[in-house]
Amino acid sequence: MILNRSQTLKIASAVMIVFLVVSGIRPYDRLIWLMEVMPVMIALPVMWLTYRGFPLTTLLYCSIFLHACVLILGGIHTYSHVPLGFYLQDMLALDRNPYDKIGHFFQGFVPALVAREILIRGEFVRGSRMLVFLVVCIVLAVSASYELIEWAAALTVGQGAYEFLGTQGDPWDTQSDMFFALIGAVTALVFFSRLQDRQINDLEAVGQ
C-alpha cells in the first residue's frame, strides 16, 4: 500500500505527538522541558491550520519534523546532557557536549527554508541574490531573537536557566550558537534550493 502525501503527514503528526507526550513523562527538568518543546507545541497547530490554504513543500515538512525531534530530545535530557552529545564529545575529543549546536544548526536550516519558501511563493522579492541576502538576514534575526529569549529566561528562571542556556561554561556560546545557525542557513541554500524550487513548482501546478 502506497501512502499519499496527506496520509504520510498525518502519520508524521501522530508520531510527533506521541514523541512529545512520552518526552514529558519523566524529563530531566519539567520547566526546562516545557521551554525546549514549546516551539513544537506552537508549530504543529500552525501547520495543521495552514495546510489547506498554504501547504508547505515536502522538504520543509521533513525538515521541521527533524528539527522537532532535535528539540524534543533536548527537552528530555536538557541540551547539556543528551547522550548523543556525549558520544560526539568523546568521538571528537571536545571539551563540552555539542548537542546544542545541532539544535542551532537546525535553527538556521529550517528558518532559511521557511523564509525562502514564503518569499518565493508570495513574490515578495525578485532576484536570486536579494533572496539569499534576505534569507540569511532573517535567519540571523531569528537566531538573535532566540538568544534574547534565552537571556530573558536566565533572568526569570534564575538557577534553572543554566540547563536551558546550555552554555557549559563557554563564554562564546551565544556567538557560536549564531554561527551554527548561519552554517545551517548556508547549507540549506547551497544544497537544497533547487529541490525546494522543484517542489514549489509542483505545488503551484497542483493549485492551478
N, C-alpha and C positions, 0 to 999 in steps of 0.2 A: 504494500500500500504506500503510495507516494503522497506525502502531506503537501498541501499548498502553503503559500506564504502566511496567510492568516492563521491557519491551524498551527504552524510552527511558532508563530509569535505568541499564540495563546499558551502553548506548552511552555515556551520560554518564560512567560509571565508567571505561570503556575510554579515552575521550578524556582524562580526568583523569590516568590512569596514564601514558599516552603523554606528556602535557604534563610530568608530574613527572619522568619518565625523561629526556626531552630537556633539561629545565632543568638537570639535574645533569651534563650532559656537559662544559660549559665555563662554569661560573658565575664571577662576579667573585671570589668567595672561597668555597672549599669548606666551611669551617666555618660561615660566616655563612649560606650556602645551607641547610645542614642545620638550623640553628636556626630559620630562617624557615619552612621547609616541614614541620617536624616536626608541627605541628598537622594538616596534611593527611594525613600518614602515619598519624596516630592516628585521625583522624575516619573515613577510608574503611573500615577494618576494622570499626569500631564500627557504622557504618551497615549494612554487609553482615550482621553478626551479629544486628542487631536488626530487620532488615527484615520478617521473618515475624511476630515476636512483637509488635513495636511500630513499624509503618511510620509514617513522618512524612508530613505534608502535602506536596503537590507544591510549594507556595510555599516551604516550608522547604528541601526538597531543592534547588530552584533557587537559593535564597539562599546555601546552603552551597557550591554549585558556583561561584557568582560570587566568594564570599569566598576560596575555594581558589585561583582564578585570580589574585586580587589578591596573595595570599601567595606563590604560586609566581613571579609576575613580580617581586615584590620580592626573592625569593631569588636570582633570576638576576643581577640588577644591584646588589643592595642598595637599600634604600629611597631612599637619598640620590642614586642615580644612574639611576633609572628614566627612560627617555626621555620617557614621557608626563608625568612630573612636571616635567621641564624645559620642556616645551611649555606646561603650565599656569602655570609660573613666569613665562615670558615673556608669556603672554597676559594674566595678571592683575597683572603688574608686582610680583611678590613678591620677597622677599629670599632665599628658600630654596626648594628643591624640596619641594612639598607632598604628594608621593605617599603618604608615611606616614600623612597624615591620612585618605586614602581607606581605608587599611587599618584605622585606628582607628574610622572611621565604621562599617565592616562589623563591627568587633569589638563594637560596640554593637547594630547592627541584627540580626545573626544570633543572638547570645545572647538578645536580647529575644524573638524568635520562638520559640526553643528553650524558654526558661523559661516563656513564656506557654502553649505547647502542652502541656508537661508538667504545669503547674499545673492547666490546664483538664481535660485528659483523665484525670488522676489524681484529680480532685476534691479537691485539696489546699486550695483557697481558695474562699470564696463572696463574691460582691460584686465588681462591676467596679472600684470604686475601690481596694479592697485588692489586687486583681490587678495593677492598674497600679503601685501603690506597690511591691509585692514584685518585679515585673519590673524596675523601674528600680533598686531596691536590688541585685538580682542582677547586673545589667549593670555597675553601678559597682564591685561587689565583684570581678567578673571582670577589669575594666579595671585596678583597683588591684593585683590579684594579678599581672597581666602586667607591670605596671611594676616590681613587686618582682623578678620573674624577670629582667627586663632589668637591674636593678641588680645581682643576683647574677651575671649573665653578665659584666657590666662588671668585677666584682671577680675573676672567674675567668679570663676570656679576656685581660684587660689591654688592650693596644693595639688589638687587633682589634675590641674591643667598640664602638668609635666608629661603625663601619659598621653594627653590629647595632642600636645605640641610635638612630642616625639623627637625633641632636639638631641637628646642623649649627650648633652654637654658640648655640642658642636656650635661654636659662636657664629658660624657662617651657614647655619641651617636654612634660614629664610632665603638667602641668596641662592643656595644650591637647589632649594625647592623650586624657585622660579626658573632656574637654569634648566632643570629637568623638564619642567613644563614647556619651555622653549624647544628642547630637544624633541619632545612628543609632538609639538605642533609642526616642526620641520619634517619629522618622519612622516606624519600624515600627509603633508603637502607634497613631498617628494615621491613617495611610494604609492599613495592611494588616490591621488587626484583624478587620474584617468579612469580608474574603476568607478569612482563616485560619479564622474561625468556620465559614464555609460548608464549607470543605474538611474541617474536623474532623468536622462533622456527616455529611458524605459517608462518611468513614472509619468512623465509628461505625455508620452504616446498613449498610455492607457487612459489618461484623463481626458484626452481629446475625443 
